[in-house]
């Protein structure tokens, strides 16, 4: 009897999962051992590298995957805690002659590549090695194949990535790229090997093993399992991902065909300050609960029905940007650094100012839009892309002159859609240091009006009033700059600026002028 291990690494789903599909279709495989590995180097020894919302979302995603596996194959998900190489070694030793191979997904991150290579090295000790790390599972492109192709150049624009994409997926007669269809859920999921179940796991493996429920209990023991203070608006898992895909894309022809991301509202839907004006699918793409290929094909299906927007503003354009940043994160050395990174201007940022950084993180800067966005991030783990533009500009070249890495690291911990390739790309972009950045002197006004490119709600102020309840009684015409109002207005609104809500921590106009001068001077040093 042979057993194949399926490591759900970056694809926490049953649909369009090449690793799972190949294992299920292999006639020589009798059993499948489904696993997920919590690597302390990624999540932290006690999950300190993940914010609570990110932990909650991951746990819900694992619970949903476990439920699907049990319902379809009566096979639970084995959640291991430890170094992936050691976990795989323990599984191989436990299965012995039953072990027939490992199926998982390719990972392009530097640490992920190291892990993959360590695991592949174990094949040398096996009589018939069968280790498969499937490409194009988490992306549309086969990253390694593309960057090693003749003539590859780092893409820096939508035109560049479209050219690369068209070489891999030539356009059809109707103008659509020939992206393949996603794989369906395997018709039959093979069960776990006889004698292997979670209660007996300690007898089999030389590392910690959990089920979603026992992992949840352990999190509570570590003091991080209480999620009651968080807005559980985005629930993790493939089931929720597919429901949201149906509600926000598949059934919304007009929304998809007219979608232009720069025109969406940074302050969420008019009727609900928690519901994104975009699809809200990024957390599910990041965890692999939703296949990028499935999303691409659903958008394509709707686009085929009539006139539609085009890249870079369309939904396909957003996925093309994602592919571009994944390629760059693999091809550009030191992608996450400002030193020896050809895609990063090494600007002389100011020394860390803990008071400014703390006020920014806690949403206590005295700028209601910035504070609302940061509180939304802390409470839900999500923020609209224009909100990310606003808070990153404010932190870096706009008002606070702090290094982009401070924001990058905070987003890495807190965002549900946190992604190493994309998070670094976005901070390089938004701080103005990358070749693909907007001009550094184009700043976002942290006190916008209804005409701002940040597309804020200037009619009701509902978003601000929800996330900054101190200002809930403020007249909407003053809600973005409450410090400029009279004492009477503040008294009538039951919010005295400086007592109930802070004064702005900087003069936005003076700090912007100074920071642009700093940026220009730093650029001059780089070119001299």
N, C-alpha and C positions, 0 to 999 in steps of 0.2 A: 504494500500500500504506500503510495507516495503523497506527500504533502507539500504544497506550495505556499509560501508566506506572501501575503499581500500587505505591503506597508502603505497605509494611507498617509502620505506625507504632506502633499500640498493639494490633494484632491479629496476632500471629505465628502464624497458623494458616490452614488452608484451609477448615475447616468454619465455617459461620455467619459468613462474611466478606462483608458487603454490597459493599465496594469491589471485591473480586475477582470476585464473582458478576456485578455489573453490567458490568464490563469483558468478562467471558467471554460474556455474553449479548448484547452489543452487536454486531449483525450488520455494522456499518460498521467494526469493529475487526478487523484481520488478525493483529496481533501484540501481545503483552504483554511489557513490560519490568518485571520484578519487582525492587524495590529496597528497601533498608533504609538509614537514614541515622544514623550515629553523630555526634551534634552535640557538639562539644567544650564548648559551654556547659552541656550536660547531664551528660556523662560526665567532663569534664575534659580538658585538653590531653593528658595522659598517663594518663587513666582514674583520676586521683586522687580523683574524687568518688564512685567506686564501690569498695566493698570487694572483695577477691579472690573471695569466694564469689558475689557479685552479678555480677561479670564472668564467672566460670565459667558460671553459670546462663544468662546472656544468650548467651554463645558457644555453649553446647549447644543453646539454643533456635534460634539462627540456623542451626546445622549441621543440625538436624532439619528446619527449613523448607526449607533448600537441598536436602536429600535428597529431600523430597517433590516439590518443583518439578522437579527433574531426572528423577525416576522417572516423573512423570506428564506432563511436557511437554518433557523434555530441555532445560529452560531453567534456568540457574543463578540464584541470588540474587546480585544486585549490591549489595555493601555499600560505601556511600560514607562518607567521613569529611570532615565540613565543615559549614558553615552550610547548613541545608536550603534556604533561598532561593537560595543560590549553586549548590547541587547541582542543583536543579530547573532553574535557568537554563542550566547547562552541558548538561543532558540535552536541553532544548528546542533549544539551538543545534546539538547533535550530530545530533539526529534530523531537524532541518529540517522540510521539508514532510511528512515521515512522522508527525510528532507530532500526535496527535489529541486528547490530553487526559490528565488526571491523576485517578486515583481514590485516595482515602485515607480515614482516619477523622477524625472531629471530636476535638479535644483541648480540654478545658475549663480547663487550667492557664493562668495569665496569660501565661507565656512562650510556651506552645504556641499561644495565640490570636494573639499577635503574629506568630509564624512563619506561621501560616495566612494572616493578612491580607497579609503581604508576598508570599506566593506567589500569592494571589488577585489582587493588584495587577498581576501579570505578564499577566493576561488582556487588559489594555488594549492590549498590544502585539501581540496575536494576532488574525488575521482571524476565526476562529471558535472563541472560547474554550470550553473544556469541562473545567472543573475541578470536581470533586465531593469534598466532605468529608462523608462519610456520618455522620449522627447515630445514636445508639443502637447503636453498634458495640461500645463498651467498657462501656456501661451498658445497663440495660433501658429507662430513660426517655430521651427526647430532652431533654437538659438545657436547651438554649436555649429550646425551645418551652415547657417547664414554667415556667421562671422569668419568662417574658414573658407568661404567661397571666393573664387577669383574676382578681384576688383572690388571687394567689400571696402566701403569707407564709412566711418562713423556718421550716422544720420544726424542732422542738426535742424531739420525742418520737416514739415508735412510733405513737401515735395520729395525729400530724400527718402523718407520711410515709405511713401507711396511707390516710389521706384523699386525699392527692395521688395515690397509686397507683391508687386505685379510680376516680378521675376519668379517668385515662388508660386504664386497663384495667378497665372495669366488671366486677363479679363475675358469674359465670354462675349458673345455677339451682342448681348443686351447691356454690356458695360459693367456687369457685376464680377467681382473677383471669384475665382473658382475655388473658394474655401470648401473643404469637404464637409459632409454632414456629420453631426455628432453621433457618437455610438449610443445605441439604446441601452437600457439596463439589461444585463444578461438575463436570458430567459430562465436560466437555472443557476442559482448560487450554490456552490458546493459547501457542505457542512465542515465544521472543524473536525480534526482527527479524533477518533474514538479515544476516550479517556482524558481528553483535554477540555477542561472547563475552568471557570474562574475560581471556584472553591479549591480546586486542586493545583492552581497555578504555583503557589509557593513550593510545592514539591517538585515541580518541573524546572523552574527557572531560577537563576542565580541573581535576580534583580527584582526590584519592586514592581508589582503588577496590580493594576486597578481595573475596576469597572467604572463607568461614569458615576454611579451612586457612591462607591467607596472613595473615589477621587473627590467627590463633593464633600464627603465627611472629613477627609484629610485636609481639605482646604479650610474648613471651619476650625479644625484643630490648630491650623497654622494662623488662625485669626483673620483670614481673608475670604471667608465663605459667605459673609453677610452682604447681600446686594440690595437690601431694602431701601437704601438711600439713593438709589439710581433709577433713572427713568428707563425702564426696560422696554423701550420702543422698538428696537431692532432685536428680534429674537433669532438666535443662531440656528443653523441647520439647513440641510437640503430641502426639507419639506417647506420651510418658510421661504427659502430662496425661490423655489418653483412657484409658490403662491404669489410672491411679489413680482416675479417675471410675468405671470399671467395678468395681474392687476395693473402693472405699470407699463408693460410693453405689448404683450400679445393681444390684449383687448383694447389698446389705445392707438388706433391707426392714425388719427389726426395728430396726436401728441408726438408719435414717433416720426412721422413724415415732416412735421414742421419744427422738430426739435433743433434748437440752436443754443448750445450751452451758455455762451456769453449773455444770452437774453433771459436765462432763468433767474429766479429771485434768490438772493443770498439769504433772505430772511424767511425762507420756507413758504409753504402754501398759505394762501390768504386765510383759509378757514381753519388751519391747524399749524401752530408754530413748531410742532414736532415732525410734520410730514414734509420731506424734501420736495422741492419743485423739480428736481431731477428724478431719476429712477430709484435712487437709494439702494442700488444693487452692489455698490462697490464693496461693502463688507463681505458679501457672499462670494464675490469674485476673488477677493483676497484670501479667504480661507479655503477656496476651492469647493465650496458648497454649491456653486453654480459654475458651469463650464463656460469659458469665454466663447467657445465655438457655438454652443447652443444660443447664447445671447446674440452673437453675430448673425447666425442664420435666422433667428426670429426677426431681427431688425431688417435683414435682407428680404424676408418674406413680405413684410409690410411695405418696404420701399418699392417692391415690385408692383404694388397696387396703384401707384400714381406718382405725381411729382413729389419730390422730397428734398430735404436739405442735404448738403454735401460736406465732406471733410474740409477743414478741420472742425467745424462747428457741430456736425451731426453726431449721432451716437456711434456710427462707424468711425468717425474721426477720433472720438475719445479712445476707442479700442486701438486705433492705429498709434496714437500717442503712447499708449501702454506698451505696445510692441517695440516702439522706438526706444523707450526708456529701459526696457529689458535688454535690448541689444547693447545699449551704451553701458549699462551696469556690468555687462560681461566683458566688453571690449576695451573699456577705458580703465586704465590702472588707477587705483586709489579713488574709486568712484565716491566713496564716503568721506573723503578727506579734502582739505584745501591745499595741502602740500603735495607737490609732484602729481597733480591731477590736471591734465591738459584741458579738462572741461570746467575748470574753476579758476577764476581770477583770485589771486591771494590778497584779498583786501585786508588792510590793517584795521581790524575791528577793535572796538574799545574793550577795556578790561571788564570782566564780568561785574555787573552791578546787581548784587543780590536783592536789593530793595526793588529795583525795577523789574527784575526777573520774577520775583515773588508776586508783585502786583499784577503783572501780565498773566502769570499762570493762574492766579486765584480769581481773575476777573474783577480786579479792584483798581483799575487804572484811572478811573474818572471819565473814561470815554465809553459811553453806553454800548455802542455797537461792538467794540472790541471786547468789552466785559461780557456782553450777552453771548458772543461767539465762544469765548473761552469757558464760560459756565456751561453752555450747551455741550461742548466737548467733554468736560469733566463729568457731566451728568449722563450723557447718552453715548459717548464715544464716537460721535459723528459731527461733521461740520460741512456746509456747502463749500464748493470749491472757491467761490468768490469770497466767502468768509475766510478761508485759508489765505487767499490773496491779501485780504485786509490785515489780518493779525500778523502775518509773516512780514509784510512791508512795515508795519508799525514797529515790530520788534527789531528789525534790522536797519535798513537804509532810511526808513521813514522818520521815526521818532526816538527810538531807544538806543540805536547804534550798538546792538549786542550781536554777537556771533550767531550765524544761522544754525550752528550745531546745537545751541541751546534749545531752539525750537524744534529742530529735527528730532532730538532725543526725547523731548516731551511728547511729540506726536507719535513717536515709535511706541511709547508706553501706553498711550491712551486711545489712539484711533482703532476702531474696529476694523478698518480697512488698511491698517498698517502693513506696509510692504517695503522691504529693504530697497529694492530697485526704485520704486516709485517715490518713496518718501525722500530719499536723497535727491532724486531728480527734481522734485517739486521745490525743495528748499534751495537747491542750486539755482533753479529758474527764478523763484520769487524773490530771492535776496539780490538778484541782479548780477550774479557772478559767472553765469554760464553763457556760452555762445548762442544758445537758443533762448536766452532771457529777453524780456522786454527791456527797453532802454532804462538804465538805472535811475534816470531823473524823472521817470514817470511814476509818481507816487499816488497812492490811494488816500483820499481824505478820510480820516477816522471819524469825522463828523459829517457824514454825507447827507444829501437831500434826495428828493425823488428823481432828480435828473442824473444822479451819479451812476457810473458804470458798474457799481456794486449792486445795483438793482434792489434797493432796500424798500421796505414798506414805509412810506411817508404819509399814508392816509390814516391808519389806525394805530400804528406803533405796537401792534399786538406782540410781535416777536420780542421787542425790547421789554415790554411790560411782563411777559411771561418769565424771561430769564433774569431780568433785573427788577424784581418785584418792588424794590424801594421806589421805583419810578412809576408804579402802576397808575397813580392818579395825576401824573404830569400831563399837561396839554401836549398833544402829539406834535405840534409845531415847535416845541422846545425839547423834545425827548432825546435828540441826538447831541444837544449842547445845553444840558440843564444848568450848568454853572454860570451861564450868561443871563439867566432869568432874574427877575426882581425878588426881593425877599418875600413880598406878598404872594407871588406865584408859588414860591417854594412852600410857604406856610399853608396855602390852600391845598397843595398837593401832598401835604404831610411828609415832606422830605426836604430837610435842610442840607444843602450841599456843604460838605465839610464835616457834617455831623452824622447824617443818615446815609449819605453816599459821598464818596471822596471827590475832592477837587481833582482836576486833571494832574497827573504826576509830572507832566512837562507842558510847556507852551508848544503846541503842535506846529505852529508856523516857524517859530524861531529854531526849534530842534530840527525841523526838516531842512531849513536853510543851512544850518551848520553841518548836518550829516551829508548833504549833497556836496558840500565843499570838501568834507573829509574823503568822500568816495572819489571825487575828481582828483584830489591830490594823491590818493593811494594809487589810482590808475596811472597817473603821471609817473610815479616812481617805478611802476612795473614796465613802462615803455622806455624809460631812460637807461 
